[in-house]
Structures are given as C-alpha cells and as structure tokens.
C-alpha cells in the first residue's frame, strides 16, 4: 500500500510550510528514516525523514510551493504500485498500463500548464532543434506536449513550455516588466521559472522585452512575505497591538566583568563569551526577582517556576529565538555550551521545533553592531525582554583624578499589564548589581 508524505504541523501556530528541496526524484529508492526533503516552517528549516521504505512514486508539490499543513506532498511505495488519484491544482497523478518496455503500472505526472504526461521509462521523440533548446533551458522533454504529426516534440512546443512553465508570481512579474519568458532558463523543478529567475534576469544583461521598457527603467525588488519573515511580521504586529510595552534604559560599569571573563577563560581553559555571562546573570536576576518572569494568560498572570531563557539569533533571512531550558539550574559553562549549540544550529538551519517555544524571557544582544540604546519588542506571550547594547569606553572621576572605564547600556521592555515601572527598575538594578560584581557568579 502506498505511503503518503504530507506537510507536518511542526508547532501549534504553523498553518503552512514551504517545500525547499527534494533530495530524491521520482523513481529513486528511499529508506525509512532517510532525509527525503527540506521544508521551511514559520520558524525553522527542517528535513523531513521518509516515513517508509520504497521508491518515490510521485512528487505532488514542486520546490518553492507553499503547502497547507497535513496536505499530501508525495507518495512512496513499491515500483509499479498504484497511488490514489489526487487533484493538487498543479499536477494530477495517475497510473498507466504497460509501456513500450513492458513495465508494469507506473506513476506519471500531468502538468496542468503543459498537459503533458511524464512517463517513467519512456524516451520522448523530439526534433534535434527541440532537444537542443530543451537542454539549453533545462526542460524535461517528458513534460512537453508533442504537436508533431507523428507524435514528436517540435521546437514550437519547447518554446511554448518555456513561456508557460513558470510560477504564478514569476509570470506576473514578467508581465509587469515586459519580459519574454521564453528567453529565460528556469532554476526550479523541471526547469520551471521562479521569481528569483526573474529578479536575476532583471539585474543582468538586457533581455528582449515585449513592451517598450528601456534598459534604464528602475525596477523595485519584490519578495513575497512568507515563511519565517511572515511569521515574524505577524508576531511583532501582535506584540505591538496587544501589549502596552514600556522600555527602561540603564547603564552598567562592566570593567570588572570583562577582566573576570578574561581570567576565567585563562584559568579554566574555557571559551566563555560576553553573551554567556549576560545569560547567566539574567537567569540569576529572574530567579531572585520572579515578577518579570511571567506572562498574561487571559485574565490570569502566570508566574513561571522555571527560567526558560530565549536567545535572539539573527539570520540572513530573519530572526529566531531558541530557548535554553531550566537556565536557573545551569552553570555558566553549561549555559555557554547550550547557547553555542543553539546558535550554530540556528545559523545552519538545523533547529527543530522543540528548540523553539516555551520561553519565559528573552535576551537580545545588539552590542556587536555598536548599538548604544534600542527598544526591543516583546516576544509574545512573554512579559519581558532585555536588550543588550555595545560596551563603550568612558572616563570617570576617581578622587582627584580620572580613570578609563567600560560601560554598557541595557534596555528592558516589559508588558505594563503584568509588570509595573518600579518592578522593572528593581529587576534592572539586580542585573546591574551582578554585572558590576562578577564574583557573585561563582557557582
């Protein structure tokens, strides 16, 4: 019996995912547990493992497709096994009888845009010019409807598919730009032209246009709001609309803390970063002053018994907040190891849903960018987020003279429905006290 491959629901808030890369093609052997494809959720990129062993009978969703959770995206089974007929809007998957080679039933794909069957095991007949153009454009001849008198694929058929085999957004962008799709080579599955192909072509050498646009026409770059970027936009708007947020700024002298870190790493052969120290200090301050480690749940304020510390990690395409769980129970070295592991996996796209969610408080460090003050946005439903700013050199009076010191800004944003201004100030005082007295960090 054929095995269904579907878009998983990786988290309560996930409604759709994006197919990024298929690691296998139709007809390939797949073992259970083997990575089958990569998807993008609203929070992370993740690999989907094969739910069974067999061959990949069908791919129902091309790379780049946005798919609702639990929707079928492919089928696995035994060679020749019949699979359910499904109308996906782009492809219809059926089975056919024995082919020229005498093979048993085989899954085929009919692309609605080209209405051409792709039959495994058959080599389509085509004119030399059609084959040459298809090779140049990376098109699969098996996906082209033949118009020749003897059933052969003609040059005009390849030209027609080149113009039609494009995502809806790519077609719209090409129409807006007056771009001839038949002149482009698609980078998508089976040579499909994507929006990225249109953007790349618009920035490269001038192509023939179907309208009178000039080479000098300024073309804005448009990227769909989807995946991680869409989820970030939704959550930030939710935070802004729901929580009356207040930000308090304070400054701490971290001269001794920097010296403490230097000596600690040298003495114990560790690699403790400044961020690791901040995370440890934040966990200690939250434990000592629980009112900040809270959230609003309906008509109730929930004060958490544990500190699940979120660490904001900037990525090329957005931001994720993996969580260090039970941070109040961890030593400085343990926090450093967990923070480093989460950051590396976040930047490599290898976080899993369990790494995200369940946070009770977040730390966002923009010090490396030279920021001296900012207003961090709450990460719902958390009631607080601590923004960490750059370390600066200042001169302070000392007796009758002056001395050079290192100071750092902190920006605490909190939900005023849960936390009052005085409570926020007390929490910041505790953080500053630990920053300026690093001997208190000794386990």
C-alpha positions in Angstrom: 0.0 0.0 0.0 1.4 3.4 -1.0 2.6 5.6 1.8 1.6 9.2 2.0 4.1 12.0 2.5 2.5 15.1 3.9 3.4 18.6 5.2 3.8 18.2 9.0 2.3 20.5 11.6 5.5 21.5 13.4 4.1 23.6 16.2 0.6 24.8 17.2 0.8 28.0 15.3 2.0 26.5 12.0 -0.6 26.7 9.2 1.6 26.2 6.1 5.1 25.3 5.1 7.3 25.8 2.0 8.9 22.9 0.1 12.5 23.9 -0.3 14.4 20.9 -1.7 13.5 17.4 -2.7 16.5 15.2 -2.0 15.1 12.4 -4.3 13.4 12.3 -7.6 10.5 10.2 -8.8 11.7 6.6 -9.2 14.5 6.8 -6.6 14.9 4.3 -3.9 14.3 5.7 -0.4 14.9 4.0 3.0 12.8 4.7 6.1 14.2 7.5 8.2 16.4 8.8 5.3 16.1 12.6 4.7 13.5 13.0 1.9 13.1 16.7 1.5 13.7 20.0 3.3 10.9 22.3 4.2 10.6 25.8 5.7 8.2 26.4 8.6 7.3 29.7 10.1 10.3 29.3 12.5 12.9 27.0 11.1 14.1 25.0 8.1 13.9 21.3 8.8 14.5 18.0 7.0 11.6 15.5 6.7 12.5 11.9 7.1 11.0 9.2 4.9 8.0 7.6 6.6 8.8 4.3 4.9 11.0 2.4 2.5 10.4 2.0 -1.2 10.6 4.2 -4.3 9.3 7.8 -4.6 6.2 7.2 -6.7 5.2 10.9 -7.1 6.0 14.4 -6.1 2.8 16.5 -5.8 4.4 19.8 -4.7 7.3 21.4 -6.5 10.2 23.2 -4.8 9.0 26.6 -3.7 5.4 25.6 -3.2 3.5 26.9 -0.2 1.6 24.0 1.2 -1.0 23.8 4.0 -0.2 21.5 6.9 -1.3 17.9 6.6 -1.7 18.2 2.8 -0.2 15.4 0.7 3.1 16.4 -1.0 4.2 13.0 -2.3 3.8 9.2 -2.3 6.1 6.3 -1.6 5.6 2.6 -2.4 6.8 -0.3 -4.5 7.7 0.0 -8.2 4.5 -0.1 -10.2 2.2 0.3 -7.2 -0.9 2.3 -7.9 -1.4 5.5 -5.9 -4.5 7.5 -5.2 -5.6 9.9 -7.8 -5.2 13.4 -6.4 -6.0 16.8 -8.0 -3.4 19.1 -6.5 -4.2 22.1 -8.6 -0.8 21.8 -10.4 -0.4 18.1 -11.1 -2.7 15.1 -11.4 -1.1 11.8 -10.6 -2.5 8.6 -12.2 -1.2 5.2 -13.3 -0.8 3.9 -16.8 -0.6 0.5 -18.3 2.5 -1.3 -19.6 4.8 0.8 -21.6 7.0 0.0 -24.6 9.4 -1.7 -22.3 6.7 -4.0 -21.0 7.0 -2.5 -17.5 4.1 -2.7 -15.1 2.0 0.2 -13.9 4.0 3.4 -13.4 3.1 6.7 -11.8 3.0 9.6 -14.1 2.5 13.4 -13.7 0.4 15.6 -15.8 1.3 19.2 -15.5 -1.9 21.3 -16.0 0.1 24.1 -17.6 1.6 21.8 -20.3 -0.9 18.9 -20.2 2.0 16.6 -20.9 2.5 13.2 -19.3 5.9 12.4 -17.8 6.1 8.6 -18.1 8.9 6.9 -16.4 11.0 4.6 -18.7 9.9 6.2 -22.0 12.2 8.4 -24.0 10.1 11.1 -25.8 10.6 11.6 -29.6 11.7 15.2 -30.5 13.3 17.1 -33.3 17.0 18.0 -32.9 16.1 21.7 -32.6 13.6 20.9 -29.8 16.1 18.7 -28.0 18.8 21.4 -28.2 16.5 24.2 -26.9 15.2 22.0 -24.1 18.7 21.2 -23.0 19.7 24.8 -23.0 16.7 25.7 -20.8 16.9 22.7 -18.5 13.5 21.5 -19.6 12.4 17.9 -19.3 11.2 16.7 -22.7 8.9 14.2 -20.9 6.9 17.2 -19.6 6.2 18.7 -23.0 3.1 18.1 -25.1 4.1 17.0 -28.7 2.4 18.6 -31.6 4.1 16.8 -34.5 2.2 14.8 -36.9 3.9 11.6 -35.7 3.8 12.5 -32.1 7.2 14.1 -32.0 8.0 17.2 -29.9 8.6 20.3 -32.2 10.6 23.4 -31.5 7.4 25.4 -31.0 6.4 23.0 -28.3 9.5 23.7 -26.3 9.1 27.5 -26.8 5.6 27.3 -25.6 6.5 25.4 -22.4 9.4 27.8 -21.7 6.8 30.6 -21.6 4.3 28.6 -19.6 6.5 26.7 -17.1 6.7 29.4 -14.5 5.3 30.0 -11.1 2.3 32.4 -10.9 4.3 35.1 -9.3 7.1 34.8 -11.9 4.5 35.1 -14.7 3.1 38.3 -13.0 6.5 39.8 -12.5 7.5 39.0 -16.1 4.3 40.6 -17.4 4.9 43.8 -15.2 8.4 44.0 -16.6 7.5 43.2 -20.1 9.9 40.3 -20.1 9.9 37.4 -22.6 9.8 34.2 -20.5 10.9 32.1 -23.5 14.3 33.7 -23.2 14.9 32.6 -19.6 16.2 29.3 -18.2 14.3 28.3 -15.1 16.1 27.1 -11.9 13.0 25.4 -10.4 12.0 21.7 -10.6 11.9 20.5 -14.3 13.1 23.9 -15.4 10.3 25.9 -14.0 11.0 29.7 -14.0 10.8 31.2 -10.5 10.5 34.7 -9.2 14.2 34.6 -8.4 15.0 33.9 -12.0 13.0 37.0 -13.0 14.9 39.1 -10.4 18.2 37.8 -11.6 17.4 38.4 -15.2 16.2 42.0 -14.5 19.6 42.8 -12.9 21.7 41.1 -15.6 22.2 41.9 -19.3 19.2 43.4 -21.0 16.7 40.8 -22.5 14.2 41.3 -25.3 11.1 42.9 -23.9 7.6 42.6 -25.1 6.9 46.2 -24.2 8.7 49.5 -24.7 10.5 49.5 -21.3 14.1 50.8 -21.6 17.2 49.3 -20.0 17.4 52.2 -17.6 14.0 51.6 -16.1 14.3 51.4 -12.3 12.8 48.1 -11.2 12.0 47.6 -7.5 12.8 44.3 -6.0 9.7 42.5 -4.7 9.9 39.4 -2.4 6.7 37.6 -1.1 6.1 37.9 2.6 6.1 34.3 3.5 7.7 31.7 5.8 9.8 32.9 8.6 9.6 36.6 7.5 5.8 36.4 7.5 5.7 34.8 11.0 8.0 37.5 12.4 5.7 40.2 10.9 2.6 38.6 12.4 4.2 38.2 15.9 5.7 41.7 16.0 2.3 43.2 15.0 0.6 41.0 17.6 3.1 42.3 20.2 2.6 45.9 19.3 -1.2 45.7 19.2 -1.8 43.6 22.3 0.8 44.6 24.9 1.2 48.2 26.4 5.0 48.0 26.3 7.4 50.2 28.3 11.2 50.4 27.9 13.6 51.4 30.7 17.2 52.2 29.9 20.1 51.9 32.3 23.9 51.8 32.2 26.3 49.3 33.9 30.0 49.5 34.5 31.4 46.2 33.1 35.1 46.9 33.6 35.5 44.2 36.3 33.2 41.8 34.4 35.5 41.9 31.3 38.5 41.2 33.5 36.7 38.4 35.2 35.9 36.8 31.9 39.5 37.1 30.7 40.8 35.5 33.9 38.1 32.8 33.9 38.9 31.6 30.4 42.6 31.6 31.0 42.3 29.8 34.4 39.8 27.1 33.4 40.7 26.9 29.7 37.1 27.8 28.7 35.6 29.9 25.9 33.0 31.9 27.8 31.6 34.8 25.7 30.3 38.0 27.0 26.8 36.9 25.9 27.2 33.7 28.0 27.9 35.9 31.1 24.8 38.0 30.3 22.6 34.9 30.0 23.8 33.6 33.4 23.3 36.9 35.1 19.8 37.3 33.6 18.8 33.8 34.8 20.1 34.7 38.3 18.2 38.0 38.3 15.0 36.4 37.2 15.3 33.8 39.9 15.9 36.5 42.5 13.0 38.7 41.2 10.3 36.4 39.8 7.7 39.2 38.8 9.5 39.7 35.5 9.5 36.0 34.7 5.8 36.0 33.9 3.1 36.3 31.2 -0.6 37.2 30.9 -2.9 34.3 30.1 -6.4 35.6 29.6 -7.5 37.0 32.9 -4.6 35.5 34.9 -1.0 36.4 35.4 1.2 33.3 35.2 4.5 33.4 37.3 6.8 30.8 36.0 8.6 28.5 38.3 11.5 27.9 35.8 13.6 30.2 33.7 13.4 29.2 30.0 15.7 31.8 28.5 15.2 32.7 24.9 18.3 33.9 23.0 17.6 36.0 19.9 19.8 34.8 16.9 19.9 36.9 13.8 19.9 35.0 10.5 20.3 36.2 6.9 16.5 35.9 6.3 15.1 36.8 9.7 15.3 36.1 13.4 14.8 33.0 15.6 14.7 32.7 19.4 15.9 29.3 20.5 15.4 28.5 24.2 17.8 27.4 26.9 15.5 25.5 29.3 15.9 25.5 33.1 18.6 28.1 32.8 18.4 28.8 36.5 19.7 25.3 37.2 22.7 25.5 34.8 26.3 26.5 35.5 28.0 29.2 33.4 29.8 26.6 31.4 26.6 24.6 30.7 24.8 27.8 29.6 27.8 28.6 27.3 27.7 25.1 25.7 23.9 25.2 25.1 23.9 28.7 23.8 26.7 27.9 21.3 25.0 24.7 20.1 21.7 26.6 19.6 23.3 29.4 17.7 25.3 27.1 15.4 22.3 25.0 14.6 20.1 28.1 14.1 22.6 29.6 11.5 22.9 26.2 9.8 19.1 25.8 9.6 19.2 22.7 11.8 16.9 23.8 14.7 13.9 21.6 15.4 10.6 22.8 16.7 11.4 21.6 20.3 14.3 24.2 20.3 11.7 27.0 20.0 8.7 28.0 22.0 8.1 27.7 25.7 10.4 30.6 26.6 9.6 32.8 29.6 12.0 35.7 29.0 14.3 36.7 26.1 17.7 38.3 25.8 18.6 40.2 22.6 22.2 41.4 22.2 22.9 44.1 19.6 26.2 45.1 21.2 28.3 43.7 18.3 26.6 46.2 16.0 27.6 49.3 18.0 24.0 50.0 19.3 24.0 52.1 22.4 20.3 52.1 23.1 17.2 50.5 21.5 13.6 49.4 22.2 13.4 45.6 22.0 10.0 44.2 21.1 8.3 41.7 23.3 8.3 38.1 22.2 4.6 37.1 22.9 3.4 35.9 25.3 6.5 36.8 27.4 6.2 39.8 29.7 9.8 40.9 29.4 12.8 41.2 27.0 16.3 42.5 27.9 18.2 44.4 25.2 22.0 44.4 25.5 23.9 47.3 24.0 27.6 47.9 23.0 30.4 48.3 25.5 31.8 51.8 25.4 34.9 53.5 26.8 34.3 56.4 29.1 36.3 58.5 31.5 35.0 58.7 35.1 36.3 60.8 38.0 38.2 58.9 40.7 39.2 61.1 43.7 41.2 64.0 42.4 41.9 62.3 39.0 40.1 60.4 36.3 40.2 56.8 35.0 39.1 54.9 31.9 36.1 52.6 32.4 34.0 50.2 30.3 30.2 50.8 30.4 27.3 49.1 28.7 23.7 50.0 28.1 20.7 47.8 29.0 17.2 48.3 27.6 14.4 46.4 29.4 11.0 46.3 27.6 8.1 44.9 29.6 4.3 44.4 29.4 2.8 47.0 31.6 -0.3 44.9 32.2 2.0 42.4 34.1 4.9 44.5 35.3 4.9 47.9 36.8 7.7 50.5 36.2 9.1 50.1 39.7 9.3 46.3 39.3 11.2 46.8 36.0 13.6 49.2 37.7 14.3 46.7 40.6 15.0 43.9 38.1 17.4 46.2 36.2 19.1 47.1 39.5 19.7 43.4 40.2 21.1 42.8 36.7 23.4 45.8 37.1 24.5 44.6 40.5 25.6 41.3 39.1 27.3 42.8 36.1 29.3 45.1 38.4 30.1 42.4 41.0 31.1 39.3 38.9 32.4 37.5 42.0 28.7 36.8 42.8 28.6 34.5 39.7 30.7 31.8 41.3 28.8 28.6 41.4 
